[in-house]
Amino acid sequence: MVENKTKRRLPVGAEVVPDKGVHFRVWAPARRRVEVVLEGGPGSGATAVLQPEEGGYFAGLVPAAASGTRYRYRLDRGEKLYPDPASRFQPEGPHGPSEVVDPGAFAWRDGDFRGAPLKGQVLYEMHVGTFTREGTWAAAARELPELARLGISLIEVMPVNEVPGRFNWGYDGVNLFAPMRNYGSPDDLRRFVDAAHRAGIGVILDVVYNHLGPDGNYLGEFSKDYFTDRHKTDWGAAINFDGPGSEAVREYFIANAGYWIDEFHLDGLRLDATQNIYDSSKDHILAAITRRVREAARGKETFIVAENESQEEWMIRAAERNGYGLDAIWNDDFHHSAKVALTGHNEAYYTDHEGSPQEFISALKHGFLFQGQRYAWQKQRRGTPVLGVEPARFVLFLENHDQVANTAKGERLYHIASPGRFRALSALLLLAPGTPMLFQGQEFGSSAPFLFFADHNQELAPLVRKGRAEFLAQFPSCAAPEVRERLDAPDDPATFERCKLDFAERERNAGIYALHEDLIALRRRDPVISAQRPRGVDGAVLSSHAFLLRYFGDDGDDRLLLVNLGGDIHRGSLPEPLFAPPPGRRWETLWSSESPRYGGHGSPPVNTEDGVHIPGEAAVLLHPVVGTPVPEKTSANPRPEEPKKNVR
């Protein structure tokens, strides 16, 4: 081994030094000796002792190693070998050797892509393993042109760091720097991102910084300080971000966040379950991660979104105002109201939502529905005030991986809701001033369920199966014995296979696919809808199932969205100021979910001589046109004629 003071990309891991070998560095403060053992590829059979450094690190340059070398660490002359905690690739899984990867060898062609700004995005949540039949990066890349044609601007990829087994959601990750081998090589991920950028689509990655998976997690062998028992998470030991030894732990996770942006050209992150990330430090770890992502982007715009069940406003508050500086946050309240409105069921954590018109108006005007008041399901207060926060910062959705899977059969809403209501709420989602997100296959009414799947070893599999059944038991409909007996086993390969999309359904369900295509196009081209202005909408309840949203444009160029989840409405008048057209203009239908193109039954005029007619289970978008605001006529002879004389 030769000492080397080389400049590194990351504080830990194996890094290729051109013409000199590979520099290894690892944090193992409780160990006295660390050796790197080369097990395959260039330098196979060699062993090198790493030199101790200040702070519990061990490092050294190994001339025999090169890109493609497979290696593990030996700790304190022990017999067992461990993969690198900062491994860039685990070709044999989390228990096998790590592989040296040279990120500089990839030829990027995305230099013209400028990143992912907050406003104007249409997100698409994707699980690589089930998005295509093949379940690989290469297969997913083939679908990028069609996603671009549809109007998707930003893909949110579910976690892809290494996990044990053949299939997994990704939240059991244990090698945080290693893209999952089942989807392809690290360069295959780079090719996917490169192709997405050239198609005009950004890519952000779902990362899990609140816990690690139960199988293949060797961080504790290098240092017990990675974890803490001072805090509890829903899934396992909490990460130590603020206790003894946390400085190096923080460095590890901050480096991981920047790594995805730097070495894979990703455009941001989705931070999983941030309510289970605990840090009492003056500089919260999420604020530090956000800064690192921005730095790694080197001037490109980045999109960082949080899942935060507690609905904490400081997540998206600017850093100069003592916030963490993230861009956006998932709005579960909108989803919960929509799910109740579509299905009629409000059990378990849907208990506090009725799916009422006022809930939709309030969610689109003000963000969260719960901003500090009592939440009956949790028997405590929930949320923080977000009044005045710009609407683009709230990510809205009808489906996501959790919410589809948190049912007995993992069924999609398209198949359990009435067609009209599904079309109407799809319109509300895609025309809302917030940032809409689709879950893979939602756009064409996929019949593939999305179930919980995880391929664990024989000891863990029964425990995971039991735990999943117990989780679903919070829903009374899932707790019945006849339902529990029919739950799909998470470790069954058939469960995983059933979740894969069938793109032939784009043609079989052409109506709902066309609806999503037209709505996204309308969202992009219409200057009023696309503005996403703060305080840019107001709304009014029209009935127990119907409401309107008024989008305010310039000089009276407003839009009016009518959403009716109930039966037809026929009124001689509508005493609601927001329904009045701008001066000197009249409302005319711009778009309707009842178009036969989408499988609807057609939309008659809303305003007629007889009054107002709003079709049931439909959404209609109106725009103002120049002309006297006189009701539209319903016949060729609108006025009574004088009686005609009898002529023989």
C-alpha positions in Angstrom: 0.0 0.0 0.0 1.2 3.5 -0.8 0.1 6.6 1.2 -1.8 9.1 -0.8 -3.3 12.5 0.0 -5.7 12.5 -2.9 -8.7 14.7 -3.2 -11.9 12.6 -2.8 -15.4 13.0 -4.1 -16.9 11.4 -0.9 -15.6 11.3 2.6 -15.9 7.4 2.6 -15.9 4.6 0.1 -13.6 3.3 -2.7 -12.6 5.9 -5.3 -10.5 5.3 -8.4 -7.3 7.4 -8.7 -6.3 7.5 -12.3 -3.1 5.7 -13.0 -2.5 5.1 -9.3 -5.1 2.6 -8.1 -8.1 2.9 -5.7 -8.2 4.9 -2.5 -10.3 3.3 0.2 -11.6 5.2 3.3 -14.0 3.9 6.0 -15.2 5.1 9.4 -14.7 2.4 12.1 -13.9 4.3 15.3 -14.4 1.2 17.6 -11.8 -0.8 15.6 -8.0 -1.0 16.0 -7.3 -2.5 12.5 -9.0 -2.5 9.1 -7.9 -4.4 6.1 -9.3 -4.3 2.6 -9.5 -7.7 0.9 -9.7 -7.8 -2.9 -11.9 -10.8 -3.8 -12.4 -10.5 -7.5 -11.5 -8.5 -10.6 -8.3 -6.5 -10.8 -5.9 -7.2 -7.9 -7.9 -10.3 -6.8 -6.2 -12.0 -3.9 -4.4 -9.0 -2.5 -4.9 -7.6 1.0 -4.0 -4.2 2.2 -3.9 -2.7 5.7 -5.6 0.8 5.9 -3.9 3.4 8.0 -5.8 5.0 11.0 -6.7 8.7 10.7 -8.1 11.2 13.1 -11.8 10.8 14.0 -11.9 7.0 13.7 -11.3 6.8 10.0 -9.0 4.3 8.2 -7.7 5.0 4.7 -5.1 4.1 2.1 -4.3 3.8 -1.6 -4.2 0.3 -3.1 -2.3 0.3 -6.4 -3.5 -3.3 -7.3 -7.2 -2.3 -7.3 -9.1 -0.7 -10.2 -12.6 -0.2 -11.5 -14.4 -3.6 -11.3 -12.4 -4.9 -8.3 -14.6 -6.6 -5.8 -13.6 -6.2 -2.1 -14.7 -6.4 1.5 -13.3 -5.2 4.8 -11.7 -7.3 7.6 -12.1 -5.7 11.0 -9.6 -6.4 13.9 -8.2 -9.6 12.3 -11.7 -11.2 12.4 -12.6 -14.0 10.1 -15.8 -12.5 8.7 -15.6 -10.0 5.9 -18.0 -7.0 5.5 -19.1 -5.0 2.5 -18.2 -1.3 2.4 -20.7 0.9 4.2 -20.3 3.3 1.3 -20.3 0.7 -1.5 -21.2 2.0 -4.9 -22.4 -1.4 -6.1 -23.3 -4.8 -4.6 -23.5 -7.2 -7.6 -24.1 -10.2 -5.4 -26.5 -8.5 -2.9 -26.0 -6.8 0.4 -24.1 -9.8 2.0 -21.6 -10.1 -0.9 -18.5 -8.1 -1.8 -18.6 -4.5 -2.9 -17.4 -3.4 -6.4 -15.3 -0.5 -7.2 -17.1 1.9 -9.6 -15.6 4.8 -11.5 -18.3 7.4 -12.0 -16.1 9.5 -14.2 -16.1 6.8 -16.9 -19.7 7.5 -17.9 -20.2 9.9 -20.9 -23.1 12.1 -20.1 -25.1 13.8 -22.9 -27.6 15.8 -20.8 -25.6 19.1 -20.6 -28.6 21.2 -21.8 -31.0 20.0 -19.1 -31.2 22.7 -16.5 -32.9 20.8 -13.6 -36.3 20.7 -12.0 -37.8 24.0 -10.8 -40.7 24.0 -8.3 -43.5 25.4 -10.5 -44.9 23.7 -13.5 -44.2 20.1 -12.5 -46.3 17.0 -13.1 -44.8 14.2 -11.0 -45.0 10.5 -11.7 -44.2 8.0 -9.0 -42.4 4.9 -10.3 -41.3 1.6 -8.9 -38.6 0.4 -11.3 -39.2 -3.3 -10.6 -42.9 -3.2 -11.5 -43.1 -0.4 -14.0 -42.2 -2.8 -16.8 -42.4 -6.6 -17.2 -38.6 -6.7 -17.2 -38.2 -4.5 -14.2 -35.0 -2.9 -15.3 -33.6 0.6 -15.9 -33.2 -0.3 -19.6 -36.8 -1.3 -20.0 -38.0 1.8 -18.1 -36.0 4.0 -20.4 -37.8 2.7 -23.4 -41.0 4.2 -22.0 -39.6 7.7 -21.4 -40.7 9.1 -24.8 -44.3 8.1 -24.1 -44.2 9.7 -20.6 -42.8 12.8 -22.2 -45.5 12.8 -24.8 -48.1 12.5 -22.0 -46.7 15.5 -20.3 -44.8 14.1 -17.3 -42.1 16.5 -16.3 -40.6 14.8 -13.2 -40.3 11.1 -12.3 -40.1 10.3 -8.6 -38.4 6.9 -8.3 -39.1 4.7 -5.3 -35.9 3.8 -3.3 -33.4 1.9 -5.3 -30.5 1.3 -2.8 -29.5 -2.3 -2.3 -31.9 -4.7 -0.5 -31.8 -8.5 0.0 -33.8 -10.8 -2.2 -35.3 -10.6 -5.6 -37.9 -7.9 -5.1 -38.7 -5.2 -2.6 -40.4 -1.8 -2.3 -37.0 -0.4 -1.5 -37.7 0.9 2.0 -35.6 -2.0 3.5 -32.4 -0.6 2.0 -29.1 -1.3 3.7 -26.4 -0.1 1.3 -27.4 3.5 0.8 -24.8 4.3 -1.9 -25.4 1.1 -4.0 -28.2 1.1 -6.7 -30.1 -2.2 -6.5 -28.5 -4.9 -8.6 -31.8 -6.3 -9.8 -32.5 -3.2 -11.9 -29.1 -3.1 -13.6 -25.7 -1.6 -13.0 -25.0 1.9 -11.7 -24.3 2.9 -15.3 -27.7 1.6 -16.3 -29.2 4.1 -13.8 -27.1 6.8 -15.3 -28.3 5.9 -18.8 -31.9 6.1 -17.6 -31.4 9.6 -16.1 -29.4 10.7 -19.2 -32.3 9.5 -21.4 -34.9 11.1 -19.2 -33.1 14.5 -19.4 -32.8 14.3 -23.2 -36.6 13.6 -23.2 -37.1 16.7 -21.1 -38.0 14.8 -17.9 -36.3 15.3 -14.6 -35.7 12.5 -12.1 -35.8 12.6 -8.3 -35.0 9.7 -5.9 -37.0 8.5 -2.9 -34.4 8.1 -0.1 -34.8 6.6 3.4 -32.9 8.4 6.1 -35.1 7.4 9.0 -34.1 3.8 9.4 -32.3 0.9 7.7 -33.6 -2.5 6.7 -33.5 -5.6 9.0 -31.3 -7.8 6.8 -27.8 -6.9 5.5 -27.3 -3.9 7.6 -23.6 -4.0 8.7 -23.2 -0.4 9.8 -23.2 -1.4 13.4 -20.1 -3.6 12.9 -18.1 -0.5 12.0 -19.6 1.7 14.7 -22.5 1.5 17.2 -22.9 5.2 16.9 -24.8 5.0 13.6 -28.0 4.2 15.6 -29.6 5.5 18.8 -32.1 4.2 21.3 -33.1 7.7 22.4 -35.7 7.8 19.7 -38.1 5.3 18.3 -39.2 4.8 14.7 -42.0 2.7 13.2 -39.6 0.4 11.5 -36.5 -0.1 13.7 -33.6 1.7 15.3 -33.4 5.5 14.7 -30.4 7.1 13.0 -28.1 9.0 15.4 -28.0 12.5 14.1 -27.5 14.4 17.3 -25.9 12.2 19.9 -22.3 11.1 20.7 -20.4 10.2 17.5 -23.1 11.8 15.3 -20.7 14.1 13.4 -19.4 11.2 11.2 -23.0 9.8 10.9 -24.3 13.2 9.7 -21.4 13.4 7.2 -22.3 9.9 5.9 -25.9 10.8 5.2 -25.2 14.3 3.9 -22.6 12.8 1.5 -25.2 10.3 0.4 -27.7 13.0 -0.5 -25.1 14.9 -2.6 -23.8 11.7 -4.2 -27.1 11.0 -6.0 -27.1 14.5 -7.5 -23.4 14.6 -8.3 -22.7 11.1 -9.6 -26.1 10.3 -11.1 -27.3 13.8 -12.2 -30.5 13.3 -10.3 -32.6 16.4 -9.9 -33.6 16.2 -6.3 -34.9 13.9 -3.6 -38.1 12.7 -2.0 -37.4 12.3 1.8 -39.3 9.4 3.3 -41.1 9.7 6.6 -39.4 12.8 7.8 -41.4 12.7 11.0 -39.2 9.8 12.1 -36.0 11.7 11.5 -34.9 13.1 14.9 -32.3 15.8 15.4 -32.0 18.3 18.2 -28.9 19.9 16.7 -28.8 23.6 15.9 -28.4 22.7 12.3 -31.0 20.1 11.6 -29.9 17.2 9.3 -32.7 17.9 6.8 -31.5 21.5 6.4 -27.9 20.3 5.9 -29.0 17.7 3.4 -31.0 20.3 1.5 -27.9 22.6 1.3 -25.8 19.7 0.1 -28.2 18.8 -2.7 -28.2 22.4 -3.9 -24.4 22.5 -3.9 -24.1 19.3 -5.7 -26.4 20.5 -8.5 -23.9 23.2 -9.4 -26.5 25.8 -10.5 -29.2 23.4 -11.8 -32.6 23.7 -10.2 -33.4 20.9 -7.8 -36.7 19.6 -6.4 -36.7 18.3 -2.8 -40.0 17.0 -1.4 -40.8 15.6 2.0 -43.3 13.0 3.2 -44.3 14.3 6.6 -47.2 12.8 8.4 -47.1 15.5 11.0 -47.6 18.2 8.4 -44.8 20.5 9.7 -44.6 23.8 7.9 -40.9 24.4 8.8 -40.0 21.7 6.3 -40.8 24.1 3.4 -40.0 27.3 5.2 -37.0 29.2 3.8 -33.7 28.7 5.6 -33.3 32.4 6.3 -36.6 32.1 8.2 -35.3 29.2 10.3 -36.8 26.6 8.1 -35.2 23.6 6.4 -35.6 25.0 2.9 -37.2 22.0 1.2 -39.3 22.8 -1.9 -42.5 20.8 -1.3 -44.4 18.4 0.9 -47.0 15.7 0.3 -50.5 16.7 1.2 -52.1 13.6 2.6 -55.3 15.5 3.5 -56.2 16.1 -0.1 -55.7 12.4 -0.8 -57.8 11.3 2.2 -60.7 13.5 1.2 -60.5 12.2 -2.4 -60.4 8.6 -1.3 -63.5 9.0 0.9 -65.3 10.9 -1.8 -64.5 8.2 -4.4 -65.2 5.1 -2.2 -67.6 6.2 0.5 -65.4 4.6 3.2 -63.7 6.6 5.9 -62.3 4.0 8.3 -59.0 4.0 10.2 -56.9 7.1 9.3 -59.6 8.3 7.0 -61.9 8.8 10.0 -61.5 12.6 10.1 -62.3 13.1 6.4 -65.7 13.2 4.8 -64.8 13.9 1.2 -67.0 17.0 1.3 -66.9 19.9 -1.2 -65.6 22.2 1.5 -62.7 19.9 2.2 -61.6 20.1 -1.4 -62.0 23.9 -1.5 -60.0 24.4 1.7 -57.2 22.0 0.6 -56.7 23.8 -2.7 -56.9 27.3 -1.1 -55.0 26.6 2.1 -52.9 23.4 1.8 -53.4 21.1 4.8 -56.8 20.6 6.3 -55.3 20.0 9.7 -53.1 22.9 10.7 -53.0 22.5 14.5 -56.5 21.4 15.4 -57.5 18.1 17.1 -57.2 15.0 14.9 -59.6 12.4 16.3 -57.8 9.4 14.8 -54.6 10.2 16.7 -56.4 11.8 19.7 -54.1 14.8 19.5 -53.5 18.0 17.6 -52.1 17.6 14.1 -50.4 19.9 11.6 -49.1 23.4 11.6 -50.4 26.6 10.0 -49.6 26.9 6.3 -51.9 29.7 5.4 -50.3 31.8 2.7 -47.8 29.2 1.5 -47.7 29.1 -2.3 -49.8 26.2 -3.7 -47.0 24.7 -5.8 -45.4 23.5 -2.6 -48.1 21.0 -1.9 -47.9 17.7 -3.8 -51.4 16.4 -4.5 -52.3 12.9 -5.5 -55.2 10.4 -5.7 -52.8 7.4 -5.5 -49.4 6.6 -4.3 -47.6 3.4 -3.4 -48.7 3.4 0.2 -52.3 4.3 -0.3 -53.0 1.8 -3.0 -51.3 -1.0 -1.1 -53.0 -0.1 2.2 -56.1 -2.1 1.1 -56.9 -5.8 1.2 -56.4 -6.2 -2.6 -54.2 -3.3 -3.6 -56.8 -2.2 -6.0 -56.6 1.0 -8.1 -59.3 3.7 -7.7 -60.2 3.5 -11.3 -61.6 0.0 -10.7 -63.5 0.7 -7.4 -64.9 4.2 -8.0 -67.6 5.2 -10.5 -66.1 6.2 -13.8 -67.7 9.7 -13.7 -66.4 10.5 -10.2 -62.9 9.2 -11.1 -62.8 11.4 -14.2 -64.0 14.4 -12.2 -61.5 14.1 -9.4 -58.7 13.4 -11.9 -59.6 16.7 -13.5 -59.5 18.4 -10.1 -56.1 16.9 -9.4 -54.6 17.9 -12.7 -56.1 21.4 -12.9 -55.4 22.2 -9.2 -53.0 25.0 -8.3 -50.9 22.5 -6.3 -48.3 20.2 -7.8 -50.0 17.0 -9.1 -48.5 13.5 -8.9 -49.7 10.3 -10.6 -48.8 6.8 -9.5 -47.5 4.6 -12.3 -50.4 3.2 -14.4 -53.0 5.6 -12.9 -53.0 7.5 -16.2 -54.4 4.6 -18.1 -56.5 2.9 -15.4 -54.1 0.1 -14.8 -55.7 -3.1 -13.6 -52.5 -4.3 -11.9 -52.8 -4.0 -8.2 -50.0 -2.5 -6.1 -49.4 -4.8 -3.1 -46.8 -4.9 -0.4 -44.0 -7.2 -1.5 -40.6 -8.0 0.1 -38.4 -11.0 -0.6 -36.9 -11.8 2.8 -35.1 -14.8 4.2 -37.0 -17.7 5.9 -36.7 -16.2 9.3 -37.9 -12.7 8.4 -40.6 -13.6 5.9 -43.2 -15.0 8.3 -42.6 -11.9 10.6 -43.1 -9.5 7.7 -46.2 -11.4 6.7 -47.6 -11.2 10.2 -46.7 -7.6 10.6 -48.4 -6.6 7.3 -51.6 -8.3 8.4 -51.5 -6.5 11.7 -51.0 -3.2 10.1 -54.0 -3.6 7.8 -56.1 -4.7 10.7 -56.5 -1.0 11.6 -59.1 -1.0 8.8 -62.1 -2.9 10.1 -62.8 -4.1 6.6 -59.4 -5.8 6.5 -59.6 -7.2 10.0 -62.3 -9.8 9.3 -61.0 -13.4 9.3 -62.2 -14.1 5.8 -60.3 -11.1 4.5 -57.1 -11.8 6.4 -57.0 -15.3 5.1 -56.9 -14.0 1.6 -54.2 -11.4 2.0 -51.3 -11.8 -0.5 -48.1 -13.0 1.0 -45.4 -10.2 0.7 -42.7 -12.8 0.0 -44.6 -14.7 -2.7 -43.1 -14.0 -6.2 -46.6 -14.1 -7.6 -47.5 -11.1 -5.4 -44.7 -9.1 -7.0 -45.5 -10.3 -10.5 -49.1 -9.3 -10.3 -48.1 -5.7 -9.6 -46.3 -5.2 -13.0 -47.9 -2.9 -15.5 -49.4 -3.9 -18.8 -48.9 -1.1 -21.3 -51.5 -2.6 -23.7 -54.0 -1.1 -21.3 -53.1 2.3 -22.7 -55.2 1.2 -25.8 -57.8 -0.9 -24.0 -58.5 2.1 -21.6 -58.0 4.7 -24.3 -60.6 7.0 -22.8 -59.0 7.5 -19.4 -55.6 7.8 -21.0 -56.8 10.5 -23.3 -58.3 12.3 -20.4 -55.0 12.5 -18.6 -53.2 13.5 -21.8 -55.7 16.3 -22.5 -55.7 17.6 -18.9 -51.9 17.8 -18.6 -51.8 19.6 -22.0 -54.5 22.0 -20.8 -52.6 22.5 -17.6 -49.5 23.5 -19.5 -50.9 25.7 -22.2 -53.6 27.6 -20.2 -52.0 30.7 -18.7 -54.5 30.9 -15.8 -54.4 27.3 -14.8 -50.6 27.1 -15.1 -49.9 30.2 -13.1 -50.2 28.5 -9.7 -50.6 31.9 -8.1 -50.7 32.3 -4.3 -54.3 33.1 -3.4 -55.1 32.6 -7.0 -58.3 30.5 -6.4 -61.4 30.8 -4.4 -64.3 28.4 -4.1 -67.9 27.9 -3.1 -70.1 24.9 -2.1 -73.0 24.4 -4.5 -74.5 21.3 -2.8 -73.6 18.4 -0.6 -71.7 16.9 -3.5 -70.8 19.8 -5.7 -68.5 22.9 -5.6 -66.8 25.4 -7.9 -63.4 26.8 -8.0 -62.7 30.3 -9.5 -59.2 30.8 -10.9 -58.3 34.5 -11.1 -56.5 35.7 -14.2 -55.5 39.1 -15.5 -58.2 41.6 -16.7 -61.1 39.2 -16.0 -59.5 36.3 -17.9 -60.7 33.9 -15.2 -61.5 30.2 -15.2 -64.3 28.4 -13.5 -64.1 24.7 -12.6 -67.4 23.0 -11.7 -67.0 19.7 -9.9 -70.1 17.6 -9.2 -69.7 14.3 -7.5 -73.4 13.7 -7.1 -76.4 13.7 -9.4 -77.4 16.3 -12.1 -78.0 19.8 -10.8 -80.8 21.8 -12.5 -81.5 25.3 -11.0 -83.3 28.3 -12.3 -80.5 30.4 -10.8 -77.3 30.1 -8.8 -77.0 32.8 -6.1 -73.2 32.6 -5.8 -71.0 35.6 -6.7 -68.1 33.4 -7.9 -70.4 32.0 -10.6 -70.9 35.4 -12.1 -68.9 35.9 -15.4 -66.4 38.8 -15.7 -68.0 42.1 -16.9 -69.1 42.0 -20.5 -68.4 38.3 -20.9 -70.2 35.0 -20.6 -69.0 31.6 -19.5 -68.4 29.0 -22.2 -67.4 25.4 -21.8 -63.6 24.9 -22.4 -63.4 21.3 -21.3 -65.6 18.6 -19.8 -64.9 15.2 -18.3 -68.2 14.0 -19.9 -66.8 14.2 -23.4 -67.4 11.0 -25.3 -63.6 11.0 -26.0 -63.2 10.0 -22.4 -66.1 7.6 -22.2 -68.6 10.2 -21.0 -72.1 10.9 -22.2 -71.6 14.4 -23.5 -71.9 17.9 -21.9 -74.9 20.2 -22.7 -74.4 23.9 -22.0 -74.1 24.8 -18.3 -76.0 28.1 -18.8 -79.3 28.0 -20.7 -82.4 30.0 -20.9 -83.9 27.7 -18.3 -81.1 28.3 -15.8 -78.0 26.4 -14.7 -77.4 22.7 -15.6 -74.4 20.9 -14.0 -74.0 17.3 -15.1 -73.7 14.7 -12.4 -70.4 12.9 -11.5 -68.5 15.3 -13.8 -66.1 18.2 -13.9 -66.6 21.1 -16.4 -64.1 23.9 -17.0 -65.5 27.2 -18.2 -63.7 30.2 -19.6 -65.0 33.7 -20.4 -65.7 34.8 -24.0 -66.6 38.3 -25.1 -70.3 38.8 -25.3 -73.4 39.8 -23.4 -73.8 37.4 -20.4 -77.2 36.2 -21.6 -78.1 32.6 -20.9 -77.5 30.3 -23.9 -80.6 29.4 -25.8 -81.9 25.9 -25.8 -84.1 25.9 -29.0 -84.3 27.5 -32.4 -87.3 29.5 -31.4 -86.5 30.9 -27.9 -89.3 33.5 -27.8 -93.1 32.9 -28.1 -94.4 33.8 -31.4 -97.8 35.4 -32.1 -100.4 32.9 -33.0 -100.6 32.3 -36.7 -103.8 32.6 -38.5 -105.4 29.5 -40.0 -104.5 29.4 -43.6 -106.3 26.9 -45.8 
